[in-house]
Amino acid sequence: MKIIHLHQEETKIIKLAIENNRQAQQQIYSKFSSKMLSVCRQYIKDIQLAEDVMITAFMKVLTNLSKFEHKGSFEGWIRRIMVNECISYLRVQKKVKFAEDEFFVEESFNEIDSQFTVEQIQYLIDALPDGYKMVFNLYAIEGYKHNEIAKMLGINEGTSKSQLSHARKMLQTQITILKKQDNGTE
Amino acid sequence: MEPNNFEKDFREKLNHREIEPSNKAWDRLDAMLSVAEEKKPTVPLRSVQVSKRKWLYIAASFIGFLLVGTLFFNQNKKAVKMPETIVVEKETETEKESVKEPVLNTVDSVKMEIAIAQKTSEETVSKNKKNNSEASEQISNKIIQNESNQIAESSIIKNNQEKQSTNNPPLIDEMSKQDNVDRLLKTAETKILAENAVKSKSKIKINSNDLLDQVDGELELSFREKMIAKINKSYHTVKVAVENRNVKN
């Protein structure tokens, strides 16, 4: 019952926001902005730039609210817009290009049992090149499939896979380095 | 290629992470929204206006076609009816004319008769002059004849009577002459009547055709002019209405 009530409230707020009710719009913003800034921060290292991208993405969210079909979760819809905005930012502003190699190795990282903080994780991701970062974020964090990622980035599925493999390899080395550092400090 | 343990850990931790944006962020978004709102009413309204205009144009053209159609059909009806009425009028006119003209003809014939009578009387008078010595009487008769035809006729009779009394041989000649005159008069009468009848008929025929053509031409011309004027009028009214509406908007 609570969920239904919440859902009804959400649709109410969305309706008001569509009618340019500034309070409703602010309500949506304040509800999701911190989470969405976190999403943008995954892709963009600079927090200021991440915020800029988030604002433009929110702009798109609030001006296209009427296109939300109330099928999936509202948060998921906003998140997709955020991710797309981040990708387009990286691709247009940073002109990220993907090496069209289709080399990838099936590796298992299961032995790595990370006990990192969010900051450490972000640090590891930040260290990745933009191309790797995008594919890794989309695949590992957002849960997109390789064919979806290939569509989103305009690359081959193989390229997506190889990018992920490279990212994983890089992360592995980084993690081992971090662990060593941690062990060294402990 | 399934997500690894550390990736799951990454995901969980990152998804639970929240980074508070700066206070300015909302202000910026607010400003952007208000800018968009200012633009927005114009953009969707334009599309609405365009669609409205489209409907207006469609409606206007439809009304225009209806107007043109009704006008055309009305004009057609009139064009069909008008000649009939004209024909009827003409027929009556021709009837009138035919009625009138014979009357005129009769008048003319009467005049002619009188003229001939005068001539004959004059002739008889001149003959009487030759035959009779009573010049004074004849002169007086002549004057009377000139004054009035009826009197002339009576005078002729008188003269004839006098002639009969004075000398017989020329009387027979005069009688035969009078017969001839009567015949001539009759033939002239009939000729004139026939001529007049033919003339009037031919005149009527020409008149009717010409008039019909003329009327048709006038009707067509007036129809075209009317159509153009009406179309222009309606177009202007629509134009003005649309302009006014645009100005209001």
Interface residues (C-beta under 8 A of the other chain):
Chain A: N20 R22 Q25 Q26 Y29 S30 S33 S34 K35 L37 S38 R41 Q42 I47 E51 M54 I55 F58 M59 L62 T63 E106 S108 F109 N110 I112 D113 S114 F116 T117 V118 I121 Q122 I125 Y139 A140 I141 G143 H146 K161 L164 R168 L171 I175
Chain B: M1 P3 N4 N5 F6 E7 D9 F10 R11 K13 L14 N15 H16 R17 E18 I19 E20 P21 S22 A25 W26 R28 L29 D30 M32 L33 A36 E37 K40
